[in-house]
Structure formats: structure tokens, C-alpha cells
């Protein structure tokens, strides 16, 4: 392989923190992943992570925004959503019972994705949640667990 060629493709999208931007994020993800058997899982993950950023952080405030990154290699699709922070606590994966009305989103993402990583962004000003889908794994199979 030539030193300047790569099989990694990366896209980015910044959205104002309005609820209608979640549908834009879904459409953007679907367009990029058109033809991939993991496209619908990725769209669902982006929808949940974008909604969480708007509902639970400063991203949903008047001047807020959230940022998406989508990286695709032959082995993995990595979806990241970075929020504006502004809350005292960070996102965490909780597995609620089936009757809970809130708090199930990241748990659902962790079931769909093969790996979920949450980390602070820019000295605690926000968080980035990254979900990875492995292209060679079957649905429900989590090789890293």
C-alpha cells in the first residue's frame, strides 16, 4: 500500500441543537452508509446519541450544537457524537427495566453496538460517545465482551 493511501474514510457534521436536526443527522448517516448492511443500526445509534445531546446537555440550549463524526473502514463503522456539556454528570450506560420511561437509550445503543466508549472532551466541557459496529460480526454477537 502506498504511504498516502488509506482505506479509512471519515466524515463530520456539526448541527445546531434543535430537535429537527436529529432527522438531519439520521439522513446524513443513511446517505453515507447507503448499501451497508449496518446502515439502519447506525442510523438508530446516531438518532439516540444526537437526541441525548440535545435533551441532556447544553447542546440543546439556544446557542448549542452537537457534532457527529463517522469513520468507516473495512472492519468497523465508528459513530461519535460530541455534546456541549454543561451538566454535572456525564452520560452513562444504564440497563433499565422494560417499563422505565427514561434512561434506556445508551443501554439500547450498547446492545446494538459492538463497543461503546464515553470520554470527556476538551477538559470536561462536554462528552463524546462513540459506538462501533464491526462489519464481520453477526447481529447480537459481541466479540470484545
DRENPA-3360 file (N, C-alpha, C; in nm, 2 decimals, always signed):
BEGIN
1 = XXXXXXXX = +0.08/-0.12/+0.00/+0.00/+0.00/+0.00/+0.09/+0.12/+0.00 ~ +0.05/+0.22/-0.08/+0.13/+0.35/-0.08/+0.11/+0.42/+0.05 ~ +0.21/+0.49/+0.10/+0.20/+0.55/+0.23/+0.10/+0.66/+0.24 ~ +0.05/+0.72/+0.13/-0.05/+0.82/+0.13/-0.19/+0.77/+0.10 ~ -0.21/+0.65/+0.09/-0.35/+0.59/+0.06/-0.40/+0.53/+0.19 ~ -0.52/+0.53/+0.20/-0.58/+0.47/+0.32/-0.72/+0.41/+0.29 ~ -0.76/+0.31/+0.36/-0.90/+0.26/+0.34/-0.99/+0.32/+0.45 ~ -0.94/+0.41/+0.52/-1.03/+0.48/+0.62/-1.09/+0.60/+0.56;
9 = XXXXXXXX = -1.22/+0.61/+0.58/-1.30/+0.74/+0.53/-1.36/+0.80/+0.65 ~ -1.35/+0.93/+0.67/-1.41/+1.00/+0.78/-1.49/+1.12/+0.73 ~ -1.61/+1.13/+0.79/-1.70/+1.24/+0.76/-1.73/+1.31/+0.90 ~ -1.76/+1.44/+0.89/-1.80/+1.52/+1.01/-1.92/+1.61/+0.97 ~ -2.00/+1.63/+1.07/-2.12/+1.72/+1.06/-2.15/+1.79/+1.19 ~ -2.16/+1.92/+1.19/-2.20/+2.00/+1.30/-2.34/+2.04/+1.29 ~ -2.42/+2.03/+1.39/-2.56/+2.07/+1.39/-2.60/+2.16/+1.50 ~ -2.68/+2.26/+1.47/-2.74/+2.34/+1.59/-2.82/+2.25/+1.67;
17 = XXXXXXXX = -2.84/+2.28/+1.80/-2.90/+2.19/+1.89/-3.06/+2.19/+1.89 ~ -3.11/+2.19/+1.77/-3.26/+2.19/+1.76/-3.31/+2.05/+1.74 ~ -3.42/+2.01/+1.79/-3.47/+1.87/+1.78/-3.48/+1.83/+1.63 ~ -3.52/+1.91/+1.54/-3.53/+1.87/+1.40/-3.40/+1.84/+1.34 ~ -3.29/+1.87/+1.40/-3.16/+1.83/+1.35/-3.13/+1.68/+1.37 ~ -3.20/+1.62/+1.45/-3.18/+1.47/+1.47/-3.22/+1.40/+1.34 ~ -3.33/+1.45/+1.27/-3.36/+1.38/+1.15/-3.26/+1.41/+1.04 ~ -3.20/+1.53/+1.04/-3.09/+1.56/+0.95/-2.97/+1.47/+0.98;
25 = XXXXXXXX = -2.94/+1.44/+1.10/-2.82/+1.35/+1.14/-2.85/+1.21/+1.09 ~ -2.98/+1.17/+1.10/-3.02/+1.03/+1.06/-3.00/+1.02/+0.90 ~ -3.05/+1.12/+0.83/-3.05/+1.12/+0.69/-2.90/+1.13/+0.64 ~ -2.82/+1.21/+0.70/-2.68/+1.22/+0.67/-2.61/+1.08/+0.68 ~ -2.64/+1.02/+0.80/-2.58/+0.88/+0.82/-2.62/+0.78/+0.72 ~ -2.75/+0.78/+0.69/-2.81/+0.69/+0.59/-2.75/+0.71/+0.46 ~ -2.73/+0.83/+0.42/-2.67/+0.86/+0.29/-2.53/+0.81/+0.27 ~ -2.45/+0.83/+0.38/-2.31/+0.79/+0.38/-2.30/+0.64/+0.37;
33 = XXXXXXXX = -2.39/+0.57/+0.45/-2.38/+0.43/+0.46/-2.47/+0.35/+0.37 ~ -2.52/+0.42/+0.27/-2.61/+0.36/+0.17/-2.55/+0.23/+0.12 ~ -2.63/+0.12/+0.13/-2.58/-0.01/+0.08/-2.51/-0.09/+0.18 ~ -2.48/-0.04/+0.30/-2.42/-0.12/+0.41/-2.53/-0.19/+0.48 ~ -2.50/-0.32/+0.52/-2.60/-0.39/+0.60/-2.61/-0.34/+0.74 ~ -2.52/-0.25/+0.78/-2.52/-0.19/+0.91/-2.58/-0.05/+0.92 ~ -2.63/+0.00/+0.80/-2.68/+0.13/+0.79/-2.79/+0.16/+0.89 ~ -2.89/+0.08/+0.90/-3.01/+0.10/+0.99/-2.97/+0.10/+1.13;
41 = XXXXXXXX = -2.88/+0.01/+1.17/-2.83/+0.01/+1.31/-2.76/+0.14/+1.34 ~ -2.67/+0.19/+1.24/-2.60/+0.31/+1.26/-2.70/+0.43/+1.27 ~ -2.80/+0.43/+1.19/-2.90/+0.54/+1.19/-2.97/+0.55/+1.33 ~ -3.00/+0.43/+1.38/-3.07/+0.43/+1.51/-2.97/+0.48/+1.62 ~ -2.85/+0.44/+1.62/-2.75/+0.48/+1.71/-2.73/+0.64/+1.71 ~ -2.72/+0.69/+1.59/-2.70/+0.83/+1.57/-2.82/+0.91/+1.62 ~ -2.94/+0.86/+1.59/-3.06/+0.92/+1.64/-3.06/+0.93/+1.79 ~ -3.03/+0.82/+1.86/-3.03/+0.82/+2.01/-2.92/+0.91/+2.06;
49 = XXXXXXXX = -2.80/+0.90/+2.01/-2.69/+0.99/+2.06/-2.72/+1.13/+2.04 ~ -2.77/+1.17/+1.92/-2.80/+1.31/+1.89/-2.91/+1.36/+1.98 ~ -3.01/+1.28/+2.00/-3.13/+1.32/+2.09/-3.08/+1.34/+2.23 ~ -2.99/+1.25/+2.28/-2.94/+1.27/+2.41/-2.86/+1.40/+2.43 ~ -2.78/+1.43/+2.33/-2.70/+1.56/+2.33/-2.80/+1.68/+2.34 ~ -2.90/+1.67/+2.27/-3.00/+1.79/+2.27/-3.08/+1.79/+2.40 ~ -3.12/+1.68/+2.45/-3.21/+1.67/+2.56/-3.14/+1.69/+2.70 ~ -3.01/+1.64/+2.71/-2.95/+1.63/+2.84/-2.83/+1.72/+2.85;
57 = XXXXXXXX = -2.79/+1.80/+2.75/-2.67/+1.88/+2.77/-2.70/+2.03/+2.72 ~ -2.60/+2.11/+2.73/-2.61/+2.25/+2.68/-2.62/+2.25/+2.52 ~ -2.60/+2.14/+2.46/-2.62/+2.14/+2.31/-2.76/+2.18/+2.27 ~ -2.86/+2.15/+2.36/-3.00/+2.19/+2.33/-3.04/+2.33/+2.37 ~ -2.94/+2.41/+2.42/-2.97/+2.54/+2.46/-2.97/+2.63/+2.33 ~ -3.01/+2.76/+2.35/-3.03/+2.85/+2.24/-2.91/+2.85/+2.14 ~ -2.79/+2.86/+2.19/-2.67/+2.87/+2.10/-2.59/+2.73/+2.10 ~ -2.65/+2.63/+2.14/-2.59/+2.50/+2.15/-2.58/+2.43/+2.02;
65 = XXXXXXXX = -2.49/+2.32/+2.01/-2.47/+2.24/+1.89/-2.42/+2.11/+1.94 ~ -2.43/+2.01/+1.84/-2.37/+1.88/+1.86/-2.29/+1.85/+1.74 ~ -2.19/+1.76/+1.75/-2.11/+1.73/+1.64/-2.10/+1.58/+1.62 ~ -2.11/+1.54/+1.49/-2.10/+1.40/+1.46/-1.98/+1.37/+1.38 ~ -1.92/+1.25/+1.40/-1.81/+1.20/+1.32/-1.85/+1.06/+1.28 ~ -1.82/+1.02/+1.16/-1.85/+0.89/+1.11/-1.72/+0.84/+1.04 ~ -1.66/+0.73/+1.09/-1.54/+0.68/+1.03/-1.58/+0.54/+0.98 ~ -1.54/+0.51/+0.86/-1.57/+0.38/+0.80/-1.44/+0.31/+0.75;
73 = XXXXXXXX = -1.41/+0.19/+0.79/-1.30/+0.11/+0.74/-1.36/-0.02/+0.70 ~ -1.29/-0.11/+0.64/-1.34/-0.24/+0.60/-1.38/-0.32/+0.72 ~ -1.33/-0.29/+0.84/-1.36/-0.37/+0.96/-1.46/-0.31/+1.05 ~ -1.48/-0.18/+1.05/-1.56/-0.11/+1.16/-1.62/+0.02/+1.10 ~ -1.74/+0.04/+1.16/-1.81/+0.17/+1.14/-1.81/+0.23/+1.28 ~ -1.75/+0.35/+1.29/-1.74/+0.42/+1.42/-1.83/+0.55/+1.41 ~ -1.92/+0.56/+1.50/-2.01/+0.68/+1.51/-1.99/+0.75/+1.64 ~ -1.95/+0.88/+1.63/-1.93/+0.96/+1.75/-2.02/+1.08/+1.75;
81 = XXXXXXXX = -2.07/+1.11/+1.87/-2.15/+1.24/+1.89/-2.09/+1.31/+2.01 ~ -2.05/+1.44/+1.98/-1.99/+1.52/+2.09/-2.09/+1.63/+2.12 ~ -2.11/+1.64/+2.26/-2.21/+1.74/+2.30/-2.14/+1.86/+2.36 ~ -2.21/+1.96/+2.40/-2.16/+2.09/+2.45/-2.14/+2.08/+2.61 ~ -2.17/+1.97/+2.67/-2.15/+1.96/+2.81/-2.25/+2.05/+2.89 ~ -2.21/+2.10/+3.00/-2.30/+2.19/+3.08/-2.38/+2.12/+3.18 ~ -2.36/+1.99/+3.21/-2.43/+1.92/+3.31/-2.33/+1.87/+3.41 ~ -2.37/+1.84/+3.53/-2.28/+1.80/+3.64/-2.23/+1.65/+3.62;
89 = XXXXXXXX = -2.31/+1.58/+3.54/-2.27/+1.44/+3.52/-2.26/+1.40/+3.37 ~ -2.18/+1.30/+3.35/-2.16/+1.26/+3.21/-2.26/+1.15/+3.17 ~ -2.27/+1.11/+3.05/-2.35/+1.00/+3.00/-2.31/+0.87/+3.06 ~ -2.40/+0.78/+3.10/-2.36/+0.65/+3.14/-2.46/+0.55/+3.09 ~ -2.42/+0.43/+3.07/-2.50/+0.32/+3.02/-2.57/+0.26/+3.14 ~ -2.71/+0.26/+3.13/-2.79/+0.20/+3.24/-2.88/+0.10/+3.17 ~ -2.90/-0.01/+3.23/-2.99/-0.11/+3.18/-3.12/-0.11/+3.27 ~ -3.22/-0.03/+3.22/-3.34/-0.01/+3.30/-3.44/-0.13/+3.27;
97 = XXXXXXXX = -3.54/-0.14/+3.35/-3.64/-0.25/+3.32/-3.73/-0.20/+3.21 ~ -3.80/-0.29/+3.15/-3.88/-0.26/+3.03/-3.99/-0.16/+3.05 ~ -4.03/-0.12/+3.17/-4.13/-0.03/+3.20/-4.08/+0.11/+3.22 ~ -3.95/+0.13/+3.23/-3.89/+0.26/+3.26/-3.92/+0.35/+3.14 ~ -3.95/+0.48/+3.17/-3.98/+0.58/+3.07/-3.86/+0.65/+3.02 ~ -3.75/+0.65/+3.10/-3.63/+0.73/+3.07/-3.51/+0.64/+3.11 ~ -3.39/+0.68/+3.05/-3.27/+0.62/+3.09/-3.24/+0.49/+3.01 ~ -3.31/+0.46/+2.91/-3.28/+0.33/+2.84/-3.20/+0.35/+2.71;
105 = XXXXXXXX = -3.18/+0.47/+2.66/-3.12/+0.50/+2.53/-2.98/+0.44/+2.52 ~ -2.89/+0.48/+2.61/-2.75/+0.43/+2.60/-2.74/+0.28/+2.62 ~ -2.83/+0.23/+2.70/-2.84/+0.08/+2.72/-2.87/+0.02/+2.59 ~ -2.97/+0.07/+2.51/-3.01/+0.02/+2.38/-2.89/+0.03/+2.29 ~ -2.82/+0.14/+2.29/-2.71/+0.16/+2.20/-2.60/+0.05/+2.23 ~ -2.58/+0.02/+2.36/-2.48/-0.07/+2.40/-2.52/-0.22/+2.35 ~ -2.65/-0.24/+2.34/-2.69/-0.37/+2.29/-2.67/-0.38/+2.14 ~ -2.70/-0.27/+2.06/-2.68/-0.27/+1.92/-2.54/-0.27/+1.87;
113 = XXXXXXXX = -2.46/-0.18/+1.94/-2.32/-0.17/+1.90/-2.23/-0.28/+1.96 ~ -2.12/-0.30/+1.90/-2.03/-0.40/+1.95/-1.94/-0.34/+2.06 ~ -1.92/-0.21/+2.06/-1.85/-0.14/+2.16/-1.89/+0.00/+2.17 ~ -1.90/+0.05/+2.30/-1.94/+0.19/+2.32/-1.84/+0.25/+2.42 ~ -1.78/+0.37/+2.38/-1.68/+0.43/+2.46/-1.73/+0.58/+2.49 ~ -1.72/+0.62/+2.62/-1.76/+0.75/+2.66/-1.64/+0.82/+2.71 ~ -1.61/+0.94/+2.66/-1.50/+1.01/+2.72/-1.52/+1.16/+2.72 ~ -1.45/+1.23/+2.82/-1.46/+1.38/+2.83/-1.40/+1.44/+2.71;
121 = XXXXXXXX = -1.45/+1.55/+2.67/-1.40/+1.63/+2.55/-1.35/+1.76/+2.60 ~ -1.23/+1.80/+2.55/-1.18/+1.94/+2.58/-1.19/+1.98/+2.72 ~ -1.12/+1.91/+2.81/-1.11/+1.95/+2.95/-1.24/+1.96/+3.02 ~ -1.32/+1.86/+3.00/-1.45/+1.85/+3.07/-1.56/+1.94/+3.02 ~ -1.55/+2.00/+2.90/-1.65/+2.09/+2.85/-1.77/+2.01/+2.79 ~ -1.75/+1.89/+2.77/-1.86/+1.81/+2.70/-1.81/+1.66/+2.70 ~ -1.89/+1.58/+2.64/-1.86/+1.44/+2.63/-1.87/+1.39/+2.48 ~ -1.80/+1.29/+2.45/-1.81/+1.23/+2.32/-1.85/+1.08/+2.35;
129 = XXXXXXXX = -1.95/+1.04/+2.28/-1.99/+0.90/+2.29/-1.97/+0.84/+2.15 ~ -1.89/+0.73/+2.15/-1.85/+0.66/+2.03/-1.91/+0.52/+2.03 ~ -1.98/+0.48/+1.93/-2.03/+0.35/+1.92/-1.97/+0.28/+1.79 ~ -1.92/+0.16/+1.81/-1.86/+0.09/+1.70/-1.94/-0.03/+1.66 ~ -1.95/-0.04/+1.53/-2.02/-0.16/+1.47/-1.91/-0.24/+1.39 ~ -1.89/-0.36/+1.42/-1.79/-0.44/+1.35/-1.86/-0.50/+1.23 ~ -1.79/-0.49/+1.11/-1.85/-0.53/+0.99/-1.85/-0.69/+0.97 ~ -1.76/-0.76/+1.04/-1.76/-0.90/+1.02/-1.83/-0.98/+1.13;
137 = XXXXXXXX = -1.90/-0.91/+1.22/-1.97/-0.98/+1.33/-2.12/-0.99/+1.29 ~ -2.18/-1.09/+1.34/-2.33/-1.11/+1.32/-2.40/-1.03/+1.42 ~ -2.52/-0.99/+1.39/-2.60/-0.91/+1.49/-2.62/-0.99/+1.62 ~ -2.60/-0.92/+1.73/-2.61/-0.98/+1.86/-2.48/-1.04/+1.91 ~ -2.38/-1.05/+1.82/-2.25/-1.11/+1.86/-2.16/-0.99/+1.90 ~ -2.10/-1.00/+2.01/-2.01/-0.90/+2.07/-1.88/-0.96/+2.10 ~ -1.79/-0.96/+2.00/-1.66/-1.03/+2.01/-1.57/-0.97/+2.12 ~ -1.59/-0.85/+2.16/-1.50/-0.79/+2.26/-1.55/-0.81/+2.40;
145 = X = -1.66/-0.87/+2.42/-1.71/-0.89/+2.56/-1.68/-1.03/+2.61;
% end
